[in-house]
Amino acid sequence: MSDLQKQVQAAADELVESGQERGLQVAVYRGGEQVVDVVAGVADPETGRPVTSDTPFYNFSIGKGATATVAHVLAERGLFGYDTPVAELWPEFAAHGKGGVTVRHVLSHTAGVPGIPLHTTPEDVCDWGTMVAALEDAELWWEPGTKMGYHAYTFGFLVGEIVRRATGKPISQVLREEVSGPLGVADELYFGMPAAEHHRLARLEDAPMEMSADMPSFEDMPADLPMFKAGPMTLMPTAELGNRPDYLSADIPAGGKTSARAIARMYAALLGEVDGTRLISPGRLREVTSVASGGVDEVFGMPATWGLGYGIGRPDSSAEQTPTVFGMAGAGGSAAYADTATGVTVAITKNRLTNDFGVVTLIGDIVARASH
């Protein structure tokens, strides 16, 4: 067993033994080979079912990395370009002056449609037609391309409908046919997950409040923060939401259900070849991991830097500090990312939702020390 595997396993075991985490997975790929496969703790505290390497976790925004990857695979095929107007594929989207929004704007969070109606319910989010109609009816918050703001829910439905219009298939099917299937992880990486498979999932839980004391609560945030206009508070990521059977079964490509090794493998296949499969060309990899937008996020009010569908910089860092890293972090403290400089990809999934990326820092630093 490699030294890195031992170090990561020891760190994961300590996180669970200390009570800080309930169950987690860590996967690391280097040069197309998996070099770390670590699990610790339980997937379901009620039954004591342990976490295994193939346990899928509902990871809120980590799934956006897979959503973006599907778009890049189709762009590589020539089904659309990044500067294709969305309305060219999806004419109804042009309503209310949105005809100028391009695929690039969507992928770089500059499209200007970051919000869903404030009356949206979880049931609505699970209904593709309802969400598509809401986007068609949406009005721009800003001129596309002029500002950047996190499209928390809308990113997934925008890309998903672009994919559906271009292929005639739901994004779940395209993910399976073009990404997860060829990589051999179709039963570990999903948007909509068949109900018959839900028993394999890790059960999410919210971290006790005192463990998250250093983070501002929603009550402390300014009431005029645009975030509060971008969607109802009832749809903010919580364990209750992420354990809902309808959320687990529905295509909600703003998030995804995945094991650490499945999403780490996907990132490895963006960097290079994994068992004969490479998802995009080296030239496209350079394009999608270059800075496409940045500045102060119009919705959440903090600095952010985006490539095409991936955040630039390690999730607990910044684009300035770690410019060769791209990926997606998820609400609850999980993350998946790749480093074009070292050829290393890292994924950390966990079932206790915390308000920080402490585990990503801990594990990420161990891996980074071993990679340089």
Beta strands, then each sheet from edge to edge (+ up, - down):
strand 1: 23-30
strand 2: 33-44
strand 3: 49-50
strand 4: 57-59
strand 5: 189-190
strand 6: 205-206
strand 7: 256-258
strand 8: 293-296
strand 9: 303-306
strand 10: 311-312
strand 11: 325-330
strand 12: 334-339
strand 13: 344-350
strand 14: 352-353
sheet 1: 3+ 2- 1+ 13- 12+ 11- 10+
sheet 2: 4+ 7- 5+
sheet 3: 6+ 14+
sheet 4: 8+ 9-
end
